[in-house]
């Protein structure tokens, strides 16, 4: 069994199958480029996460799915049926969740640099929890509330910045003072401003119900120590707020953990992470009713692939290029945006052989950085072969654009 195989991706008779169907046949039927998603793999990922955060005598665990990872309607319906709630980062995502059938109080709106227009749209829906990203944001919230929603009960949480962040790329670190490349972190309320922000929220008529943090995305094992420190800081901050008389019922630890993108990836110890959170909660004796987490990649990443057709093989200055009929920005922008992002690629005709060669897979855009993968080992491709880019279920279609006026691929769910 190859390291990337799961219930969705299988090698049978030497060829790649998606579920029970040949990947090549699916590509021929629907055309390429094509996103293919698996409902069953999403269900299995939800089940695995629920087992990790099994119900405890301390509190219940609620999964808020990060919709920005993938907003495919069929997958959202599957997630709803499995009991997940929604982490939305825009009014559009809030409204999409409501259209799918999520109740208002099953949606957490976590905006940044929000506008009065954003707030008007979100406040118009009953029960939606609003995450406060800045003390200054409250002035806009009060204006909108006093103008049109004066007597409406609006539950809020504080997204605080614990001063420490972690992620697989500087561009995905969401807490701390600055990223390793010197970019100031824009997210969250500074630690010393958490209490004044909550007091102001109360005075403006909002109803604080929880505390939230998000450190970054793409954790691996090396991030575990920093994550544990942040968990401890979260517990301490919540204790201080409860001592002041605030009725907090939700502690939301955000997302960050994800699927396996490469064979060498040192996976984040998710079981140890959950155990550590419960251990800290038990020691603190906090009267918290709900522990929340916000996975995106973990639930849908390995439940999707992108299929591309090889148009021709180009050889130049010793390089072998498998030139495909799609571009990164239109399909999987992550490798072009994050230098640390990699999507394994296999030749569907023969995913593994004894004579693998190093192949660079460029896209069809007028951009030097339009490369899906540099010198990846695969069975030597031929014209007409279908290549599968793995772990394409998260932050691929949702980030895709029409750069160069190229189309965004079709999606199917099997």
N, C-alpha and C positions, 0 to 999 in steps of 0.2 A: 504494500500500500504506500502510495506517495504521500509526502508530508501534507499536501494541500487537499487531499481527498476527504469528502464528507458525504452526508446523505444526498447532497445535490450534485456534487462533482465526483464522477466515478470513471475509472478506466476499465472498460470491458472489451475483451478481444482486441486489445492494443489500441483502442480508439476512445476519445473522450465522449462520455455521455452526460447529459444534463438531466438529472432524474433518470428516467428510463429511456430517454430518446437520444439518438446520436446528435451531437452538437452540429455536425455538418449538415444533417437533414433539416434541423431547425433553421440554420442559416439559409439554406436553399429555399425553404418555404416562405420565410418572412423577409429575406434580404438582409444585407449588412450595410453599415454598422447596425448592431442590434444589442440592446440590453435584454438579458434574460434573468428573471428573478424566480426564486423558489419560496413558495408559501411554507412548505414543510420545514425548510431550513430555518426560516424566521421563527416558526413555532418551537423548534428544538432549541434555538438560542434563548427564547423567552423562558422556556422550561428550565434550562441550565442556570440562568440567572436567578430565577425564583428559588431554585434549590440552594444556590450559594447564599442568598439572603432569605433563608427559610424563616417562616413565622417564629417570632420569639416571644417569650413572656414579657419582654421589655416593651415592645412596640410592634406595630405592623410595618411592612416595607411596601412602598409604592414606587413603581417604575414609571417615570415620566420619559416617554420616548422623545428624543431630540429630532423634531420633524425636519430640521434643516439638513439632516443626513440624507433623507429620501422622502419625497412627498407623494410617491405613487399612490393613487387612490386605492387600488386593490390591496397593497401592502398595509395601508393605514386601516382598512377594514379588518384585515387579519390581526393587526396589533390591537385594535379595539376589542375584537372578539376574545382575545387572550387576556384582557383586563388591564392593559397598559393605559396610562394617561398621556398627556401631551405637554412637552416643553416647546413653546412657540416663541420665536424671536422677532416676529413682525405681526401687524394686524392681519395681513394676508394669511399667515399660518393659523392664527386664531380662527379666522373665518372658514378656512379649509377644514379645520378640526370640527367645527360646529356643523358644517355641511355633511361630514362623514357620520355624525351622530354622537360625538363626544359631548357630554354636558359641560356647561360653563365652568363648574367647580372641579372639572377634571382637566382643566387647562391652566398652565402657568405661563404668563406672558413675561419674558425676560428680554426687554428691549435695551438698546444703548443709543445714546444721542437721540432720544425719542422727541417727537414733535407734538404740538397740540393736536394735530390731525390724527396722529397715531393714537393718542390717548382718547380722543373722542370716539374713534372706532372701537377701541377695546372696552371703554366704559359703557358703551351702549349694550353690551352683552352681560347678562346677569351671571354672577358667580365667578367670573374669570379672576384668577389670582394675579396680581400685578407685582412683579419684582422691581424694587426700587434700586436703580443702578448708581444713583448719585443723590446727595442731599439737595443739590440744586434742582434736580428733577421735580422735587416736591412742589416747587412754586408753580410749575406748569400744571401739575396734577391738581393742585388746589383751584387754579383758575378754571380748568375744565369742569371739575366737580361742582364748584359754586355756580357756574354758568348754566349747566344743563342737568346735573345729577346731584343736587344739593342733599337730598334725603336718601340717596342710594347707599347701601352698605357695600363698600368695596374692600375686599380682603387684600392685604399686601404682605410681602416678605421683603427683607433687606438682603440684597446681594452685597456681601462684604468682601473686601480684599484682605486676606489674612497676612499679606506681606511675603508670601512664598508661592511660587508657581512651578509647574512642571509640564513638559510636552515634548513631542518628538521633533518639533521644529520651533525656532524662535517665533515664527508667525502663528503658532497655535498655543503659546503660553498666555494664559489669561489672568494671572495673578502675580503679585510682586510689584516692585517699583519700576523695573525696566527688564526687557528681554535681554538675552546674552548679546544680541547685536545692537543694543542701545536704543531700542524703541520704547518710549514710555508706555506703560500698561494703562489702557483707557478704562478698564472694567472695574466696577465695584466701588463700594464706600470704604474709604480709608478707616483703619481700625479705630483710631481715636474719635472718628465722627459717627460711629455706629449708634451709640446711645443718643446723642443729639438728634440724629436722623429719625430714630424711632419716636422720640418724644415729639418731634415736629409732626410726624405722620399722625400721631394720636391727636395732637392739637388741631390738625386740619380735618379731622373726622374720618380718617381711614382706620382700618381694623388690622393691626399687625397679628399675623398668625404663625410666622416662621422666619428662620434664618437660612441663608443660602450661600454656598461658595462654589466656585468652579476654578480649578487650578490650571487646566489646559487639556490638550487632547493628544492621544497616542502614547500613553504611559507604557513603559517597559519595566523590567525588574529593577533597573538602576534608579527609578523614580520612587521606589517604595518608601525609602526613609523620609524623603521630603513630604510625601503624601501622609505618612503617619504623623509627622510634625503638624501638618495642617489639620488633621483630624483632631489632635489634641487642642489646638488653638480654637477650633470650632466648638468643642465641648466647653472650654473655658469661657468663651464669649457668650454662649447660650446660658451658662450658669449665672454670669453677671446680670444678664438681662432678666432672667427669672427672679433673681434676688431683688430686683427693682420692682417686681410686681407685674411684669409683662407675661401675658398668657400665651406663650409659644407652644404650638402643638406639632410643628413640622420642622425637622432638621434635614435640609437638602444638601447632600455632599456633591452634587453635580455629576459629571461624567468623567471621561479621561481614559478608561480602559477600553480595549478594542480587540479585534480578531488578529489572527496571525497573517502578516503580509509577506513574510519571507521565512525560509527554512532556518536561518540563523537568528531570528528574532528571539530575544530573551523575554519571554512572556511575563506580563505583570502578574503577581501572585494574588489573584482575585479572591480566593478562599481566605487567605491570610488577612487580606484587607477587610473583608466582611467580619471576620472574627475579631479583628482589632477594634473596629467601630463598636461592635456589641460589647466588647470588654470595657471600652472607655465609657460607654453609656451606663453599663452596670455599676461601675465604680462611682460615677457622678451622681447616680440616682435621680437623674433629670426626669421630670414628669412629661416626657415627650410621647405623643401618641403615634406619630408617623415618622419613619426614616425614609427619605427619598433619595433615589439615584436617577441620573439622566443619561442613559446610554443611547448612542446613535449607531456608531460603527459596530459595536458589539452585537446588536440585534440584526442588522441588515447587511453589514459589510461582506461577509462570506456567503451571503445568500444571493449574490448577483455576479454576473460575468458580462463582459462586452465581447461580442463576436465581430471580427474584422476579416476582410478578404485580402489576400496577398495579390496585388496587381502585377508585380514583377519583382525580380531579384536584381539588385544593382550592386556592382562591385567597383570600388573606387579607393585608390591608395591603400589597398590591403583591407579595407572595410567591406563587410557583407551587410547589405541593407535589404530588409524585407519591407518593401514599400506597400503600405496598406491604404484602404479606401476610407480613412477617417482621420481626423485631427484631434490632438489632445484637448484643445480648448473647447471643442464641440462635443466631446465625449467624456474623457477622463482628464480634467485639467490639473489634477493633483501633481503629477510629475513635473509639469511646466511651472507650477506655482511654488511648490516646496521641493527643494533639492534633496531633502531626506525621504521623499515619498517614492515608493517602488511598488509596482504591481507585477507579480509574476506572470509570465506569458508562456503558454504552451501551444504547440501545434496540434490541433484537434485530430488530424489524420494519424499522428503517432506521438502522443504526449511524452513518451520516453523511449530512448534507444541507446545502444552502446556507442553510437557514433554521433554524439551531440557536438554542435558547432556554436561559436559565438556570433550572434546576430544582433544588429542594431535595428530597431523597429521605428522608423520615422513616419510621421503623419503627412497629410496632404495640404498643410497650411504653409503660407509664406512667412515662416518664422523659424530661426535656427533652433530655438528651444523646443520646437514641436517634435519631441522624441518621446515615445512611450517607454522605451527601455534601451539602455546602451549595453551592447555586448552581452545579451542574455543567452544562456545555454539552452538550445532547443534542437530538435530534429531539423535538419536542413530543410527549410521551406521551399516550396515550388509555387509557381504561378497557379492561382486558383485555390490554394490551401486556405483554410479558415484558422485564424489564430484566436485563442481565448485569453483575454486579460482578466485575471482573477481578482477576487475581492473588490468587485466593482459595484457593490450594492450601496455604498455610502459615499457621499460627497463626490459623486461623479455626475450623474444626470442632474442633480440639484445645483451643481456649479457650472454646468455646460452653457456655452454661449453660441451665438451665430457668427463668430469671428470669421472673416473672409467670406461672409454670406454663405457659409456652409450650413447644412441642415443639422439639427439635433436629432439623434437616432430615435427610432421607434423603441418602445418598451413592451415586453410581454411578461406575464406571470404564469408560471406553470405549477 
